[in-house]
Amino acid sequence: KAYITEFDILFIDNLEACTIGLLIMKFLKPSKVILDSRELYLKEEPKSWKMRILTFFERRVIKKADIHICANKYRAELMSRIYNLKKMPIVFENVRIINEVPEVDKQYSLQLEKNDVTRIISTGGLFLNRALPIVNAMSELGEGYELYILGRGSDFEINEMKKTINSLKLNNIFFIGPKKRSIMRYFIQKCDIGIVYYSGKNV
């Protein structure tokens, strides 16, 4: 038989853990609750039905938690104001360092050796709200620039991107897909500009 022992601190890691976190808070009553809000999802933002449910439970946890952790000072101030928190959230900037030795991607190695272009890299995948503004901006830069998008994307998102690229008549955008960290580092080293794009409402 498995038994749940008594504990003092409950650490809830981000949005999707909030539902089970509320149940633990109700029945096991930890003395302290810590919530790590790595992403900030506001109530007013348009969402899928799943996200509306998850953010509903997250807001309940935010009001009950004793300690809040967030990714930057702006989010800390916004959360404090919106949820009327007694204490300012702790800022913990989640900076990921790639220590792996760069590994050449043979498929794109020749393309990445060209010296007559400025290469831009985005590692945020093909989420439409992140990648689409970058793709649209490429139409303003001209043929002297190339965009490499690393990360995952659904079939729907890939098709939507292709439609946009075709409508803008662009041939300087490359969907690389998900890559292991050593190859990602190789792409980063070969590019001149890195982009991390977030919506203005989800900073």
Backbone hydrogen bonds, N-H to C=O, Kabsch-Sander energy under -0.5 kcal/mol:
donor,donor_aa,acceptor,acceptor_aa,energy
5,T,3,Y,-0.7
10,L,32,K,-2.5
11,F,9,I,-0.5
12,I,10,L,-0.6
12,I,34,I,-3.4
13,D,11,F,-0.6
14,N,12,I,-1.1
14,N,36,D,-1.3
17,A,14,N,-1.0
18,C,15,L,-1.8
21,G,17,A,-2.0
22,L,18,C,-2.2
23,L,19,T,-1.3
24,I,20,I,-2.2
25,M,21,G,-2.4
26,K,22,L,-2.1
27,F,23,L,-2.4
28,L,24,I,-2.5
29,K,24,I,-0.8
29,K,25,M,-0.6
31,S,8,D,-0.7
32,K,8,D,-2.2
34,I,10,L,-3.1
35,L,67,I,-2.6
36,D,12,I,-2.6
37,S,35,L,-0.8
37,S,69,I,-2.9
38,R,36,D,-1.2
41,Y,39,E,-0.7
42,L,40,L,-0.6
45,E,42,L,-1.2
52,R,48,S,-2.2
53,I,49,W,-1.8
54,L,50,K,-2.4
55,T,51,M,-2.8
56,F,52,R,-1.4
57,F,53,I,-1.8
58,E,54,L,-2.2
59,R,55,T,-2.3
60,R,56,F,-1.2
61,V,57,F,-1.9
62,I,58,E,-2.8
63,K,59,R,-1.7
64,K,60,R,-1.0
65,A,61,V,-2.5
66,D,33,V,-1.9
67,I,33,V,-2.0
69,I,35,L,-2.7
70,C,90,I,-2.6
71,A,37,S,-0.5
76,A,72,N,-2.0
77,E,73,K,-2.3
78,L,74,Y,-2.3
79,M,75,R,-3.1
80,S,76,A,-2.2
81,R,77,E,-1.8
82,I,78,L,-2.8
83,Y,79,M,-2.5
84,N,80,S,-0.5
85,L,80,S,-1.0
90,I,68,H,-3.3
92,F,70,C,-3.0
92,F,90,I,-0.6
94,N,92,F,-0.6
95,V,93,E,-1.5
96,R,94,N,-0.6
97,I,95,V,-0.5
99,N,97,I,-0.8
103,E,182,S,-1.7
106,K,104,V,-0.8
108,Y,105,D,-0.9
109,S,105,D,-1.0
112,L,108,Y,-2.2
113,E,110,L,-1.0
114,K,111,Q,-1.0
118,T,144,G,-2.8
119,R,117,V,-0.6
120,I,146,E,-3.2
121,I,193,I,-2.8
122,S,148,Y,-2.5
123,T,195,I,-0.6
125,G,150,L,-2.2
126,L,152,R,-3.1
127,F,124,G,-0.6
130,R,127,F,-1.7
131,A,127,F,-3.1
132,L,128,L,-1.5
134,I,130,R,-0.6
135,V,131,A,-2.4
136,N,132,L,-2.5
137,A,133,P,-1.8
138,M,134,I,-1.3
139,S,135,V,-0.6
139,S,136,N,-1.0
140,E,137,A,-1.7
141,L,138,M,-0.9
142,G,138,M,-1.1
145,Y,142,G,-1.1
146,E,118,T,-2.2
147,L,172,N,-2.8
148,Y,120,I,-2.9
149,I,147,L,-0.5
149,I,174,F,-2.8
150,L,122,S,-3.0
150,L,148,Y,-0.6
151,G,177,G,-1.4
158,I,154,S,-2.5
159,N,155,D,-2.4
160,E,156,F,-2.3
161,M,157,E,-2.2
162,K,158,I,-2.4
163,K,159,N,-2.2
164,T,160,E,-2.1
165,I,161,M,-2.8
166,N,162,K,-2.6
167,S,163,K,-2.3
168,L,164,T,-1.8
169,K,165,I,-0.7
169,K,166,N,-0.5
170,L,165,I,-2.1
174,F,147,L,-2.9
176,I,149,I,-2.7
176,I,174,F,-0.8
177,G,149,I,-1.0
183,I,180,K,-0.6
184,M,180,K,-2.3
185,R,181,R,-2.3
186,Y,182,S,-1.3
187,F,183,I,-2.2
188,I,184,M,-2.5
189,Q,185,R,-2.4
190,K,186,Y,-1.5
191,C,187,F,-1.0
191,C,188,I,-0.7
192,D,119,R,-2.2
193,I,119,R,-2.0
195,I,121,I,-2.6
202,N,199,S,-1.5
